[in-house]
């Protein structure tokens, strides 16, 4: 999808698409945020499951991180 940036049009097809890297970063960022709030890994699971802003792939990856966190 081309973006109009004044006199420059740039083709950026990845915008609006969830890549594997973005999914990993978003999921890990969520885990770090929950950890910084002082929540336990068990509480993370409930928070992740309840978060309606997450896409399903990010939710699944975040749940995996939460289960595997040591």
WOUR-V614973 format. One record per residue. RES is the residue in one small letter. OMEGA is omega in radians with two decimals (999 if undefined). BURIAL is b if it has 9 or more other C-alpha atoms within 8 Angstrom, else e. Layout:
((RES | OMEGA | BURIAL) (RES | OMEGA | BURIAL))
This chain:
((x | 3.14 | e) (x | 3.05 | e) (x | 3.12 | e) (x | 3.11 | e) (x | -3.10 | e) (x | -3.14 | e) (x | -3.12 | e) (x | 3.06 | e) (x | -3.08 | b) (x | 3.10 | e) (x | -3.12 | e) (x | -3.04 | e) (x | -3.10 | e) (x | 3.14 | e) (x | 3.13 | e) (x | 3.12 | e) (x | 3.13 | e) (x | 3.10 | e) (x | 3.10 | e) (x | 3.13 | e) (x | 3.13 | e) (x | 3.13 | e) (x | 3.13 | b) (x | -3.11 | b) (x | -3.13 | e) (x | 3.14 | b) (x | -3.13 | b) (x | 3.08 | b) (x | 3.10 | e) (x | 3.13 | b) (x | 3.13 | b) (x | 3.11 | e) (x | 3.12 | e) (x | 3.13 | b) (x | 3.14 | b) (x | 3.11 | e) (x | 3.10 | e) (x | 3.13 | e) (x | 3.10 | b) (x | 3.10 | e) (x | 3.10 | b) (x | 3.09 | e) (x | 3.11 | e) (x | -3.10 | b) (x | 3.14 | b) (x | -3.14 | e) (x | 3.13 | e) (x | -3.14 | b) (x | -3.08 | e) (x | -3.05 | e) (x | -3.10 | e) (x | -3.12 | e) (x | -3.09 | e) (x | 2.96 | e) (x | -3.09 | e) (x | 3.10 | e) (x | 3.11 | e) (x | 3.11 | b) (x | -3.12 | b) (x | 3.13 | e) (x | 3.12 | b) (x | 3.09 | b) (x | 3.11 | b) (x | 3.08 | e) (x | -3.09 | b) (x | -3.14 | b) (x | -3.07 | e) (x | -3.04 | e) (x | 3.12 | e) (x | 999 | e))
